[in-house]
Amino acid sequence: MNVAVIGTSRKENERRVAIHPAQVAEIPRKVRRRLFFERGYGMPFGVPDGALSDLTGNRPADRAELLRGADAVILPKPVEQDLMEVREGAAVWGWVHSVQQEEIAQIAIDRRLTLVAWENMFYRGKRDRVHVFQKNNEMAGYCGVQQALELRGMDGYFGRPLRAAVLGFGSVSRGAVLALRGHGVQDITVLTRRPTHLVANRIPGLRYRHIRGESRGGFSVESPGGAAVPLVDFLTGMDIAVNGVLQNPERPLVFIRNGDVARFRKECLVVDVSCDEKMGFQFARPADFDHPLQRVGNLLYYSVDHTPSLLWDSASWEISSALLPYLPDFVLEKPNRVLEDAVDIREGIVRNKAVLTFQNRSPIYPYPVRKEFPGGWHGAGGSGGAPYAAGAAPATESSAN
């Protein structure tokens, strides 16, 4: 099929692309002959249109022309208007987030689109599975911490000593630790829902503590001796708290509630890399680069939802490196388990049942949204991670985009 590769984004300050221009030559010839790049795609990287045309054999085209005519579209961050402009029956491959975004799902159902979700692409090993875009997730943690520290005007190498807590120990949290250490923060505690003796691939020099849910609600932090303190009390002693926990929208975790904010007697910089609305923190909501911070009591809350765009060239390289192994099967329409499991909606038919449950839709096509939510929680659509393609899954510690 003919595939449009879009370089511009309607999402503000989004500069990442799916295929780095410097890697196009690595794509098999029969595959790249099916690729049609947006006019000016390579210019931010110093690659002229002619260089890409020489590799693909196809002329560059304007965005609207590509969306209207292609069988499939590769676009990292599609929005509702993009889905309205692609031709009916087309496929869209990117971070679609059709579970949390009801409008995205509705357009795909109405227009018989196929949505292949990057957030649901996992490589399955013998023991576990790895998110295909884990490097992008790592960059999200790294970039979020880097910008938040800059905006707050503090650094671990200069000024007073800083203490930091990192919730989770997946790719996002590892990136956050890299940034904290790179800025001189040495007193770092990782809080994980996994018992500390089961934490693999530890980073030397960090403290690891187990957090557990309490039957009465809330979380506590275990000390090495087995005693526990409420998580909120533990965090009040920190200068920086980073959230790298990927949420399950159907069973959200809330670490700090609105009523807990008054317990913070000194300022704490909260870097919410996962930034799912009303998840993780009751006051949570995604922000943009123009308004990245909000003050909640003594908490300075940072929640930009696509932080890797700060380092857009490096981020594009990592996205491209993750995507290229799957590009031939996508373009040539060959069977691929990773791609198949990432299909949220195929030709208007919902494949990911979490779309139905989270949005309280009827299980019968065309899946109308029910007005009442019987006994369940229904969150506002955020922009962090989505449940796995096979359905809801426990919250993990790995993904952001």
SERO-4910 file (N, C-alpha, C, O; in steps of 0.05 Angstrom, whole numbers):
BEGIN
 pado doro    nc1    nc2    nc3   cac1   cac2   cac3    cc1    cc2    cc3    oc1    oc2    oc3
  Met    A     17    -24      0      0      0      0     18     25      0     41     24      8
  Asn    A      7     47     -9     21     72    -10     18     86     18     -4     89     28
  Val    A     40     94     29     41    104     56     51    133     57     73    138     47
  Ala    A     36    151     69     44    178     73     60    181     99     51    171    119
  Val    A     82    195     97     98    200    121     97    230    126    109    246    111
  Ile    A     84    237    148     78    266    153    100    277    172    107    265    192
  Gly    A    109    301    166    130    313    182    120    335    200    133    340    221
  Thr    A     98    348    193     87    369    210     66    359    229     55    337    225
  Ser    A     60    374    250     41    365    270     22    388    277     31    411    279
  Arg    A     -3    381    282    -22    401    292    -20    404    322    -31    423    333
  Lys    A     -5    386    334     -1    389    363     21    409    368     43    408    357
  Glu    A     15    428    386     33    451    390     60    441    400     62    425    418
  Asn    A     81    453    388    109    447    396    117    419    392    137    410    404
  Glu    A    103    404    375    111    376    369    128    376    344    119    383    322
  Arg    A    154    368    347    172    370    324    184    342    317    201    341    298
  Arg    A    176    322    331    187    295    325    175    284    299    153    291    291
  Val    A    191    267    285    181    253    262    184    223    266    199    214    283
  Ala    A    170    208    250    170    179    253    194    166    241    205    147    253
  Ile    A    204    176    219    227    164    205    248    186    202    244    206    188
  His    A    271    182    215    292    202    214    303    203    185    309    182    174
  Pro    A    305    227    173    314    228    145    341    214    140    345    203    119
  Ala    A    358    213    160    384    201    157    382    170    156    402    157    150
  Gln    A    359    159    163    356    130    163    339    120    140    335     95    137
  Val    A    330    137    123    313    129    100    328    109     82    316     90     72
  Ala    A    354    114     78    370     97     61    372     69     71    378     50     55
  Glu    A    367     64     97    369     37    108    344     21    102    344     -4    106
  Ile    A    322     33     94    297     19     88    300      4     62    310     15     43
  Pro    A    291    -21     62    292    -37     36    279    -22     13    259     -8     17
  Arg    A    291    -24    -10    282     -8    -33    253    -12    -40    239      7    -45
  Lys    A    243    -37    -39    215    -42    -46    196    -30    -26    173    -26    -32
  Val    A    206    -25     -2    189    -13     19    189     18     15    168     30     15
  Arg    A    213     29     12    214     59     11    202     69    -15    194     92    -17
  Arg    A    199     52    -35    185     60    -60    155     65    -55    141     77    -71
  Arg    A    145     55    -32    117     59    -25    113     83     -6     91     89      2
  Leu    A    135     96      1    134    118     20    132    145      5    146    150    -14
  Phe    A    114    162     14    110    189      3    113    209     26     97    211     44
  Phe    A    135    225     24    141    243     46    129    271     41    126    280     18
  Glu    A    121    283     63    110    310     62    132    330     52    155    327     58
  Arg    A    123    349     37    142    369     26    156    383     50    143    392     69
  Gly    A    182    385     48    197    398     70    203    380     94    214    390    114
  Tyr    A    197    355     91    200    336    114    228    336    126    231    337    150
  Gly    A    248    336    109    275    333    119    289    360    125    312    360    135
  Met    A    276    382    118    290    408    121    299    415    149    322    425    152
  Pro    A    284    409    170    294    415    197    320    399    204    335    407    221
  Phe    A    324    378    190    348    361    194    370    366    174    391    353    174
  Gly    A    366    386    157    385    393    137    385    374    113    405    373     98
  Val    A    363    360    108    360    342     86    340    353     66    316    356     73
  Pro    A    348    360     42    329    372     22    309    351     11    314    327     13
  Asp    A    287    360      0    267    343    -11    279    325    -33    272    301    -35
  Gly    A    297    336    -49    308    320    -71    323    296    -61    323    275    -75
  Ala    A    336    297    -38    350    274    -28    331    251    -21    337    228    -26
  Leu    A    308    258     -9    288    237     -3    275    227    -28    270    203    -30
  Ser    A    270    244    -47    258    235    -72    276    216    -87    267    197   -100
  Asp    A    302    221    -86    322    203    -99    320    175    -87    324    155   -101
  Leu    A    315    173    -61    313    147    -47    287    133    -52    286    109    -53
  Thr    A    265    148    -53    239    136    -55    229    134    -84    212    117    -90
  Gly    A    238    151   -101    228    153   -128    201    167   -130    189    167   -151
  Asn    A    193    180   -108    167    194   -107    172    223   -101    190    231    -86
  Arg    A    155    240   -113    158    269   -109    146    276    -82    128    262    -72
  Pro    A    156    297    -69    144    306    -44    116    318    -50    111    327    -72
  Ala    A     99    318    -30     72    328    -34     64    344     -9     75    340     13
  Asp    A     44    361    -12     34    376     11     19    357     30      9    336     22
  Arg    A     17    366     54      4    350     76    -24    342     68    -31    318     70
  Ala    A    -41    361     60    -69    355     54    -71    334     31    -88    317     33
  Glu    A    -54    337     11    -55    318    -11    -48    289     -2    -61    270    -10
  Leu    A    -28    287     16    -20    261     25    -42    249     43    -48    225     40
  Leu    A    -53    264     61    -74    253     78    -98    244     62   -110    223     68
  Arg    A   -104    259     42   -128    253     26   -124    228      8   -144    214      3
  Gly    A   -100    223     -1    -96    203    -21    -83    177    -12    -84    157    -27
  Ala    A    -70    176     11    -54    153     19    -72    130     30    -93    135     42
  Asp    A    -62    106     27    -76     83     39    -71     82     69    -88     73     85
  Ala    A    -48     92     78    -41     92    106    -24    117    111    -11    128     93
  Val    A    -25    126    136    -11    151    144      6    144    169     -5    133    189
  Ile    A     31    152    169     48    150    192     51    178    204     62    196    191
  Leu    A     41    182    228     40    208    241     43    204    271     25    192    283
  Pro    A     64    214    283     68    208    311     45    217    329     37    201    347
  Lys    A     35    241    326     14    251    344    -11    260    328    -15    284    326
  Pro    A    -27    241    318    -51    249    303    -72    262    322    -75    253    345
  Val    A    -86    281    312   -108    294    326   -134    289    310   -133    278    288
  Glu    A   -156    298    322   -182    293    309   -183    303    281   -193    289    263
  Gln    A   -173    327    276   -175    338    249   -159    322    229   -167    319    206
  Asp    A   -137    310    237   -121    293    219   -138    269    211   -138    261    187
  Leu    A   -152    257    230   -169    234    224   -192    241    206   -202    224    191
  Met    A   -201    265    207   -223    274    190   -213    279    161   -229    278    142
  Glu    A   -187    284    158   -176    290    131   -165    266    116   -163    268     92
  Val    A   -159    244    130   -150    221    116   -174    209    101   -197    214    108
  Arg    A   -169    193     80   -191    182     65   -205    160     81   -192    148     99
  Glu    A   -230    156     76   -245    135     91   -232    108     86   -224    101     64
  Gly    A   -230     92    107   -218     66    105   -188     65    108   -176     44    106
  Ala    A   -175     88    111   -146     89    113   -137     79    140   -152     76    159
  Ala    A   -111     73    142    -98     65    167    -81     88    177    -69    103    162
  Val    A    -81     91    204    -64    112    217    -47     98    237    -56     83    255
  Trp    A    -21    103    236     -1     90    253     13    112    269     28    128    258
  Gly    A      9    112    295     21    132    312     11    129    341     -1    109    347
  Trp    A     17    149    357      6    149    385    -23    159    383    -28    183    386
  Val    A    -41    141    379    -69    149    373    -85    153    399   -103    170    399
  His    A    -79    138    419    -93    141    445   -123    141    442   -137    158    453
  Ser    A   -133    121    428   -162    119    424   -177    109    448   -202    110    448
  Val    A   -163     98    468   -177     90    492   -186    114    508   -210    116    515
  Gln    A   -168    132    513   -175    156    529   -190    177    513   -205    192    525
  Gln    A   -185    178    487   -197    200    471   -221    191    456   -219    178    435
  Glu    A   -244    197    467   -269    187    456   -274    197    427   -284    182    411
  Glu    A   -266    222    422   -270    233    395   -254    219    374   -263    214    352
  Ile    A   -229    212    381   -212    197    363   -225    170    356   -226    163    333
  Ala    A   -234    156    377   -247    131    372   -272    134    355   -277    117    337
  Gln    A   -288    154    360   -313    157    346   -308    163    316   -322    152    299
  Ile    A   -289    180    310   -282    186    282   -273    161    268   -281    156    245
  Ala    A   -256    145    281   -247    120    269   -269    101    264   -269     87    243
  Ile    A   -288     99    282   -311     81    278   -328     91    255   -336     76    237
  Asp    A   -335    117    255   -352    128    235   -340    127    207   -354    122    187
  Arg    A   -314    130    205   -301    132    179   -286    106    171   -271    105    152
  Arg    A   -292     85    186   -281     59    180   -250     59    179   -238     46    161
  Leu    A   -238     73    197   -209     75    197   -196     52    212   -210     38    228
  Thr    A   -171     47    207   -155     28    223   -135     44    239   -119     59    228
  Leu    A   -134     40    265   -115     54    283    -96     34    294   -104     15    309
  Val    A    -70     37    288    -49     20    299    -34     37    319    -21     57    312
  Ala    A    -36     30    345    -27     47    367      2     41    375      9     19    383
  Trp    A     19     61    372     47     58    381     48     51    411     65     36    419
  Glu    A     30     63    426     30     58    455     25     29    462     31     20    485
  Asn    A     14     14    444      8    -14    449     27    -34    434     20    -57    431
  Met    A     49    -24    424     68    -41    410     89    -52    430    105    -37    441
  Phe    A     87    -78    435    105    -91    454    118   -115    441    105   -131    427
  Tyr    A    144   -118    445    159   -142    436    157   -162    459    163   -156    482
  Arg    A    148   -186    452    145   -207    472    169   -226    472    175   -239    453
  Gly    A    183   -226    495    205   -244    499    196   -269    513    171   -273    516
  Lys    A    214   -286    521    207   -311    534    196   -306    562    178   -321    571
  Arg    A    205   -285    575    197   -280    603    178   -256    606    161   -256    623
  Asp    A    183   -236    590    167   -212    593    164   -198    566    172   -209    545
  Arg    A    153   -175    566    150   -160    541    162   -132    545    162   -121    567
  Val    A    172   -121    523    186    -96    524    171    -76    505    165    -83    482
  His    A    167    -52    515    154    -32    498    173    -25    475    196    -18    480
  Val    A    163    -25    451    180    -20    428    193      7    429    216     11    421
  Phe    A    178     27    440    188     54    441    200     61    469    196     83    479
  Gln    A    213     42    482    223     47    509    244     69    509    246     83    530
  Lys    A    260     73    488    279     95    488    265    122    488    274    141    501
  Asn    A    242    124    474    227    149    475    216    153    503    215    176    512
  Asn    A    207    131    516    197    134    543    219    144    561    215    161    579
  Glu    A    243    133    557    266    142    574    272    171    569    278    186    588
  Met    A    270    180    544    274    208    538    253    226    551    258    249    558
  Ala    A    228    216    553    207    231    566    215    238    595    212    260    604
  Gly    A    224    218    609    233    223    637    257    241    638    258    259    655
  Tyr    A    276    237    620    300    254    619    293    283    613    302    301    628
  Cys    A    278    287    592    271    314    584    253    329    604    256    353    608
  Gly    A    234    314    615    216    326    635    231    337    659    227    360    667
  Val    A    249    321    670    265    330    693    283    353    685    286    372    700
  Gln    A    296    350    662    314    371    653    300    398    651    311    419    661
  Gln    A    277    399    638    263    425    635    252    435    661    253    459    667
  Ala    A    241    416    678    229    425    703    250    438    721    245    458    734
  Leu    A    274    426    722    296    437    738    303    465    728    308    484    743
  Glu    A    305    467    702    312    493    690    291    514    696    298    537    703
  Leu    A    265    507    694    244    526    699    244    534    729    238    557    735
  Arg    A    250    515    746    251    522    775    276    536    782    278    548    804
  Gly    A    296    535    765    321    549    770    339    536    791    352    550    807
  Met    A    340    510    791    357    496    810    372    473    797    365    463    776
  Asp    A    394    466    811    412    445    800    426    432    824    432    446    844
  Gly    A    432    407    821    445    393    843    475    399    846    486    395    868
  Tyr    A    487    409    825    516    415    828    520    442    842    542    447    852
  Phe    A    500    459    842    503    486    854    479    491    872    457    480    867
  Gly    A    483    507    893    461    513    911    459    491    932    478    475    936
  Arg    A    436    491    946    433    472    968    430    443    958    422    439    935
  Pro    A    437    424    974    434    396    967    404    389    962    387    400    976
  Leu    A    399    372    942    371    366    935    366    336    939    383    319    934
  Arg    A    342    330    949    333    303    952    310    297    932    293    314    928
  Ala    A    311    274    920    291    267    900    280    239    904    294    221    913
  Ala    A    254    236    899    241    210    898    230    205    870    219    224    858
  Val    A    233    181    861    223    174    834    203    151    837    211    129    847
  Leu    A    179    155    829    158    135    830    160    117    805    157    127    783
  Gly    A    164     91    809    167     73    787    196     69    779    213     85    786
  Phe    A    201     47    765    228     41    756    228     28    729    243     10    723
  Gly    A    211     39    711    211     30    683    228     50    667    245     64    678
  Ser    A    224     51    641    240     67    623    238     97    630    258    111    630
  Val    A    213    106    636    210    135    642    226    142    667    240    162    667
  Ser    A    225    126    687    239    132    712    269    130    708    284    146    720
  Arg    A    278    111    692    307    110    687    317    135    673    338    145    680
  Gly    A    301    145    654    309    170    642    309    193    662    327    211    661
  Ala    A    290    193    680    289    214    701    314    213    718    326    233    725
  Val    A    322    188    726    346    185    742    371    195    727    388    209    739
  Leu    A    373    189    702    396    199    686    397    230    687    419    241    690
  Ala    A    374    243    684    373    272    684    380    283    712    395    302    715
  Leu    A    369    271    733    375    280    760    404    278    766    416    297    776
  Arg    A    416    255    759    445    252    764    461    271    746    482    282    755
  Gly    A    452    274    722    467    292    704    466    321    713    484    337    706
  His    A    447    327    730    445    354    742    454    354    771    448    372    786
  Gly    A    469    334    779    483    335    805    466    326    828    475    329    851
  Val    A    442    315    824    426    306    846    435    277    853    432    259    836
  Gln    A    445    273    877    456    247    885    438    232    904    439    207    906
  Asp    A    422    247    919    405    234    940    378    227    926    359    243    926
  Ile    A    377    203    915    354    194    899    343    168    911    358    149    915
  Thr    A    317    167    916    303    143    925    283    134    903    266    150    895
  Val    A    285    109    895    266     98    876    244     84    892    250     66    908
  Leu    A    219     90    886    196     78    899    182     60    879    172     69    859
  Thr    A    182     35    885    171     15    866    150     -3    879    153     -9    903
  Arg    A    130    -11    864    110    -29    875    120    -57    875    106    -75    886
  Arg    A    143    -62    864    155    -88    865    172    -90    890    187    -71    896
  Pro    A    171   -112    905    189   -115    928    218   -110    920    227   -118    899
  Thr    A    233    -96    937    260    -87    929    278   -109    921    296   -105    904
  His    A    276   -133    933    294   -155    926    288   -166    898    303   -182    888
  Leu    A    265   -158    886    259   -167    859    264   -146    838    259   -150    814
  Val    A    275   -123    846    281   -102    827    306   -110    811    328   -113    822
  Ala    A    303   -113    785    325   -121    767    338    -97    754    327    -75    754
  Asn    A    362   -101    744    377    -80    730    379    -54    746    373    -32    736
  Arg    A    387    -57    770    389    -33    788    411    -14    778    431    -22    766
  Ile    A    406     11    784    427     31    779    442     35    805    429     42    825
  Pro    A    468     31    805    483     33    830    481     61    842    479     81    828
  Gly    A    481     62    869    481     88    883    454     99    890    452    120    901
  Leu    A    432     85    882    406     94    889    395     78    912    403     55    917
  Arg    A    376     90    927    361     75    947    335     65    934    323     78    918
  Tyr    A    327     41    942    303     29    932    284     23    955    292     10    974
  Arg    A    259     31    952    239     26    973    214     16    960    206     23    938
  His    A    201     -2    974    176    -15    965    152      2    974    150      9    998
  Ile    A    134      9    955    109     22    963     87      2    960     86    -13    941
  Arg    A     69      3    978     46    -16    978     20     -2    983     19     19    997
  Gly    A     -1    -12    971    -27     -1    976    -38    -10   1003    -33    -32   1012
  Glu    A    -52      8   1016    -64      3   1042    -94     -3   1039   -107      8   1022
  Ser    A   -104    -21   1056   -132    -29   1054   -151     -5   1058   -173     -4   1048
  Arg    A   -142     14   1074   -159     38   1080   -155     59   1059   -168     81   1061
  Gly    A   -139     54   1039   -134     73   1018   -107     86   1021    -96     87   1043
  Gly    A    -96     96    999    -70    109   1000    -48     88    998    -52     64    994
  Phe    A    -23     98   1001      1     81    998     20     87   1021     19    108   1034
  Ser    A     37     67   1027     57     70   1047     84     62   1035     85     46   1016
  Val    A    106     71   1048    133     65   1039    146     48   1061    147     56   1084
  Glu    A    156     25   1053    169      7   1073    198     16   1076    212     22   1057
  Ser    A    207     15   1101    236     20   1107    250     -7   1105    237    -28   1105
  Pro    A    277     -7   1104    291    -33   1103    284    -52   1126    285    -76   1123
  Gly    A    277    -41   1149    270    -57   1172    242    -68   1172    235    -83   1189
  Gly    A    226    -59   1153    199    -69   1151    178    -49   1160    154    -52   1154
  Ala    A    186    -28   1175    166     -8   1184    157      8   1160    171      9   1139
  Ala    A    134     20   1162    123     35   1139    113     62   1148    104     66   1170
  Val    A    116     81   1129    105    108   1134     88    115   1110     92    105   1088
  Pro    A     67    132   1114     50    140   1091     67    152   1069     86    167   1074
  Leu    A     60    146   1045     75    156   1022     76    186   1022     96    198   1016
  Val    A     53    199   1028     52    228   1027     72    240   1047     86    259   1041
  Asp    A     74    228   1071     93    238   1091    121    234   1081    138    251   1086
  Phe    A    127    212   1067    153    208   1056    160    230   1036    182    240   1035
  Leu    A    141    236   1019    146    256    997    149    284   1008    161    300    995
  Thr    A    137    290   1031    140    317   1042    169    324   1049    175    347   1052
  Gly    A    186    304   1052    214    309   1057    231    312   1032    255    315   1034
  Met    A    218    312   1009    233    313    984    232    341    972    213    356    975
  Asp    A    253    347    957    253    372    941    241    367    913    230    385    901
  Ile    A    244    342    904    234    335    877    220    308    878    231    290    891
  Ala    A    197    306    866    184    280    863    176    276    834    164    293    821
  Val    A    185    253    823    180    247    794    161    223    792    166    203    804
  Asn    A    140    226    776    121    204    771    127    192    744    123    205    724
  Gly    A    136    167    744    141    152    720    123    128    717    130    110    702
  Val    A    101    127    731     83    104    731     62    106    709     47    125    708
  Leu    A     62     87    691     41     85    670     15     75    683     15     55    697
  Gln    A     -6     90    678    -31     84    691    -49     65    674    -47     65    649
  Asn    A    -65     49    687    -87     35    675   -111     53    678   -120     56    701
  Pro    A   -123     64    657   -145     83    660   -169     71    675   -185     86    686
  Glu    A   -172     45    674   -195     32    687   -190     28    717   -210     24    732
  Arg    A   -165     28    726   -159     24    754   -136     44    761   -114     35    767
  Pro    A   -143     70    762   -121     90    766   -111     89    795   -125     83    814
  Leu    A    -86     96    797    -73     99    823    -70    129    829    -63    145    811
  Val    A    -76    137    853    -73    165    861    -54    166    885    -60    155    906
  Phe    A    -31    179    882    -11    180    902    -14    204    921     -9    202    945
  Ile    A    -23    227    910    -28    251    926    -56    261    920    -62    267    896
  Arg    A    -73    263    940   -100    274    936   -100    303    944    -82    313    957
  Asn    A   -121    317    936   -123    345    941   -121    351    971   -108    371    979
  Gly    A   -132    334    988   -131    338   1016   -103    334   1028    -98    342   1051
  Asp    A    -85    322   1013    -58    317   1023    -39    341   1018    -18    343   1030
  Val    A    -47    359   1001    -29    381    993    -20    398   1016      3    406   1018
  Ala    A    -38    403   1035    -32    420   1058    -10    408   1076      2    422   1092
  Arg    A     -5    382   1073     16    369   1089     44    376   1080     64    370   1094
  Phe    A     47    387   1056     73    395   1046     79    423   1057     69    443   1047
  Arg    A     96    424   1077    103    449   1090    125    465   1075    127    489   1078
  Lys    A    140    451   1059    160    464   1042    154    458   1013    140    439   1007
  Glu    A    166    473    995    161    469    967    172    443    957    194    435    964
  Cys    A    157    430    939    166    405    926    160    408    896    137    414    889
  Leu    A    180    403    880    177    404    851    167    376    842    181    357    844
  Val    A    142    375    832    130    349    823    132    348    793    120    365    779
  Val    A    147    329    783    150    325    754    133    301    746    141    278    750
  Asp    A    110    306    734     91    285    727     95    278    698     81    288    680
  Val    A    114    260    693    120    253    665     97    237    653     91    240    629
  Ser    A     84    220    669     61    204    659     37    222    652     23    217    633
  Cys    A     33    242    668     13    264    665    -13    254    653    -22    263    631
  Asp    A    -27    236    667    -54    227    660    -73    244    677    -69    245    701
  Glu    A    -93    255    664   -111    273    679   -125    259    702   -137    238    699
  Lys    A   -122    270    726   -133    261    751   -123    233    759   -135    220    776
  Met    A   -101    225    748    -88    200    756    -60    206    767    -47    224    758
  Gly    A    -52    190    787    -26    196    799    -29    217    820    -21    213    843
  Phe    A    -40    240    813    -46    262    831    -74    272    824    -82    275    801
  Gln    A    -90    277    845   -118    284    841   -120    310    825   -140    314    811
  Phe    A   -100    327    827   -101    353    812    -87    351    785    -83    372    772
  Ala    A    -80    327    776    -64    324    752    -79    332    727   -103    326    724
  Arg    A    -65    345    709    -76    351    682    -52    357    664    -33    370    673
  Pro    A    -52    347    639    -30    352    621    -28    381    614    -48    396    613
  Ala    A     -3    390    610      2    418    603     17    419    577     24    399    566
  Asp    A     23    444    567     38    447    543     63    463    549     67    472    572
  Phe    A     80    467    529    106    480    534    102    510    540    119    522    552
  Asp    A     79    522    532     75    550    538     66    554    567     71    576    578
  His    A     54    534    579     45    537    607     52    510    622     34    495    629
  Pro    A     78    505    626     86    479    636     82    475    666     82    452    675
  Leu    A     79    496    681     78    494    710     52    505    721     40    523    710
  Gln    A     43    493    743     21    504    759     28    501    788     42    481    795
  Arg    A     20    519    804     25    517    833      0    506    847    -22    517    844
  Val    A      4    486    863    -17    474    879     -7    474    908      8    456    916
  Gly    A    -15    493    924     -4    496    950     26    500    949     35    518    935
  Asn    A     41    484    963     70    485    962     81    466    941    106    462    940
  Leu    A     65    455    924     74    438    903     76    454    877     58    468    869
  Leu    A     99    452    864    103    464    838    101    441    818    119    425    816
  Tyr    A     79    441    803     71    417    787     78    421    758     68    440    745
  Tyr    A     95    403    747    103    404    718     90    380    705     93    357    714
  Ser    A     77    384    682     62    362    669     61    364    639     40    358    627
  Val    A     82    373    626     82    374    597     81    345    587     95    327    596
  Asp    A     63    340    567     56    312    560     71    302    536     67    279    528
  His    A     90    317    524    106    306    502    134    317    503    144    330    485
  Thr    A    146    313    526    172    325    532    195    317    513    213    334    509
  Pro    A    195    293    501    218    287    482    220    307    459    241    308    446
  Ser    A    199    322    454    201    342    432    222    364    439    231    378    420
  Leu    A    230    366    464    251    385    471    277    377    456    293    395    448
  Leu    A    282    352    453    306    341    439    296    327    414    300    302    411
  Trp    A    283    341    396    267    329    375    284    313    355    275    293    344
  Asp    A    309    322    350    326    306    331    333    279    343    330    259    330
  Ser    A    343    279    368    350    254    381    325    237    385    327    212    381
  Ala    A    303    249    392    278    233    396    269    221    370    260    198    369
  Ser    A    271    236    348    264    225    322    281    201    314    272    182    303
  Trp    A    307    203    321    325    181    315    316    156    330    316    134    319
  Glu    A    310    159    356    302    136    372    275    124    363    272    100    362
  Ile    A    256    142    356    231    132    345    235    117    320    224     95    316
  Ser    A    251    128    302    256    115    276    270     88    280    263     69    266
  Ser    A    289     87    298    304     62    303    285     40    313    288     17    306
  Ala    A    265     48    329    245     29    339    225     21    318    215     -2    317
  Leu    A    219     39    300    198     35    280    207     19    256    192      2    245
  Leu    A    231     23    247    241     11    222    239    -19    220    232    -30    199
  Pro    A    244    -34    242    241    -63    240    212    -72    233    209    -94    222
  Tyr    A    192    -56    239    164    -63    234    153    -50    208    132    -57    199
  Leu    A    169    -31    197    159    -17    174    154    -35    149    133    -31    137
  Pro    A    171    -54    142    166    -70    119    140    -86    121    124    -87    102
  Asp    A    134    -98    145    110   -113    148     85    -95    147     64   -103    137
  Phe    A     88    -71    158     65    -52    157     60    -43    128     37    -44    119
  Val    A     80    -35    114     77    -25     86     68    -47     67     50    -42     50
  Leu    A     80    -71     70     74    -93     52     50   -110     62     43   -130     49
  Glu    A     39   -102     84     15   -115     96     20   -145    101      4   -162     94
  Lys    A     42   -150    114     49   -178    121     42   -183    150     41   -164    166
  Pro    A     36   -208    158     29   -214    185     52   -206    204     75   -212    199
  Asn    A     44   -194    227     64   -187    247     50   -185    274     31   -170    277
  Arg    A     58   -201    293     45   -203    318     45   -177    333     24   -169    345
  Val    A     67   -163    333     69   -138    347     49   -117    336     35   -104    351
  Leu    A     48   -116    310     30    -97    297      0   -105    301    -17    -88    307
  Glu    A     -5   -131    299    -32   -141    302    -43   -135    330    -66   -126    334
  Asp    A    -26   -139    350    -34   -134    378    -38   -104    384    -51    -96    403
  Ala    A    -27    -87    367    -28    -58    371    -52    -45    357    -56    -21    358
  Val    A    -68    -61    343    -92    -50    329   -114    -45    349   -125    -63    360
  Asp    A   -120    -19    353   -143    -12    370   -169    -15    355   -189    -25    366
  Ile    A   -170     -6    330   -194     -6    314   -186    -14    286   -167     -3    274
  Arg    A   -200    -34    274   -194    -43    247   -219    -38    229   -239    -51    233
  Glu    A   -216    -20    210   -237    -14    191   -263     -8    206   -285    -17    198
  Gly    A   -261      8    227   -284     16    243   -293     -3    264   -311      3    279
  Ile    A   -282    -27    265   -290    -47    284   -270    -47    308   -246    -49    303
  Val    A   -280    -43    332   -263    -41    355   -250    -68    362   -264    -88    365
  Arg    A   -224    -68    363   -209    -92    370   -199    -92    399   -198   -112    412
  Asn    A   -192    -68    408   -183    -65    435   -207    -59    453   -218    -38    453
  Lys    A   -215    -79    469   -239    -77    485   -238    -55    506   -258    -47    516
  Ala    A   -213    -46    513   -211    -24    532   -224      1    521   -232     18    537
  Val    A   -225      4    495   -239     27    483   -268     27    492   -279     48    499
  Leu    A   -280      4    492   -308      2    499   -313      5    529   -331     20    538
  Thr    A   -296     -8    545   -300     -7    574   -294     21    585   -309     31    602
  Phe    A   -272     32    577   -264     58    588   -283     80    580   -289     98    596
  Gln    A   -294     79    556   -312     99    546   -342     92    551   -360    107    543
  Asn    A   -346     69    564   -373     59    570   -390     58    545   -412     68    544
  Arg    A   -379     44    525   -394     40    500   -408     13    499   -400     -5    513
  Ser    A   -429     12    483   -442    -13    478   -423    -32    464   -406    -23    448
  Pro    A   -424    -58    470   -406    -77    456   -415    -83    428   -402    -98    413
  Ile    A   -438    -72    420   -450    -78    393   -445    -54    375   -451    -31    382
  Tyr    A   -435    -59    351   -430    -38    331   -456    -23    326   -477    -35    323
  Pro    A   -455      4    324   -432     22    323   -422     32    350   -411     54    351
  Tyr    A   -426     16    371   -414     22    397   -423     49    408   -405     65    416
  Pro    A   -449     55    410   -457     81    422   -448     83    451   -446     63    466
  Val    A   -442    108    459   -433    113    487   -458    113    504   -477    127    498
  Arg    A   -457     98    526   -479     98    545   -477    123    562   -456    133    568
  Lys    A   -500    133    570   -500    158    586   -493    153    615   -482    171    628
  Glu    A   -500    130    625   -494    125    654   -470    106    656   -464     90    639
  Phe    A   -455    110    678   -432     93    684   -438     77    708   -434     86    731
  Pro    A   -448     52    704   -457     36    727   -434     27    745   -419      9    738
  Gly    A   -431     41    767   -413     31    788   -383     34    781   -367     23    796
  Gly    A   -376     47    760   -348     48    752   -337     76    751   -352     95    753
  Trp    A   -311     78    749   -298    104    747   -293    109    717   -286     92    702
  His    A   -298    134    710   -293    142    682   -277    168    682   -286    189    690
  Gly    A   -252    165    674   -234    188    675   -235    205    651   -243    196    629
  Ala    A   -227    230    654   -223    247    631   -200    237    615   -179    230    626
  Gly    A   -202    238    589   -181    228    571   -155    242    576   -154    267    573
  Gly    A   -134    228    582   -107    240    586    -90    234    562   -100    225    541
  Ser    A    -64    239    565    -46    235    543    -23    218    551     -3    217    537
  Gly    A    -26    203    573     -5    185    580    -10    158    568    -22    156    547
  Gly    A     -1    136    582     -3    110    570    -31     99    568    -49    109    583
  Ala    A    -36     80    551    -62     67    548    -60     38    556    -37     27    557
  Pro    A    -82     25    562    -81     -4    568    -71    -19    544    -71     -9    521
  Tyr    A    -64    -44    549    -53    -61    528    -75    -68    508    -99    -68    515
  Ala    A    -67    -76    484    -86    -81    463   -106   -104    470   -128   -104    461
  Ala    A    -97   -123    486   -114   -145    493   -134   -138    514   -152   -154    521
  Gly    A   -132   -114    526   -151   -106    546   -137    -93    569   -113    -87    567
  Ala    A   -151    -88    591   -139    -74    614   -117    -90    627   -118   -115    626
  Ala    A    -98    -76    638    -76    -89    651    -68    -73    675    -74    -49    677
  Pro    A    -54    -85    695    -46    -70    718    -28    -47    711    -14    -47    690
  Ala    A    -28    -26    728     -9     -4    723     19    -14    723     27    -30    740
  Thr    A     35     -4    705     63    -12    703     80     13    705     71     35    710
  Glu    A    106      9    699    125     31    704    142     34    679    167     31    680
  Ser    A    130     42    656    146     41    633    141     62    611    161     69    598
  Ser    A    117     72    607    112     85    581    103    114    584     88    121    602
  Ala    A    112    130    565    103    157    561    110    165    533    127    153    520
  Asn    A     97    187    523    105    195    496    103    225    492    109    235    471
***
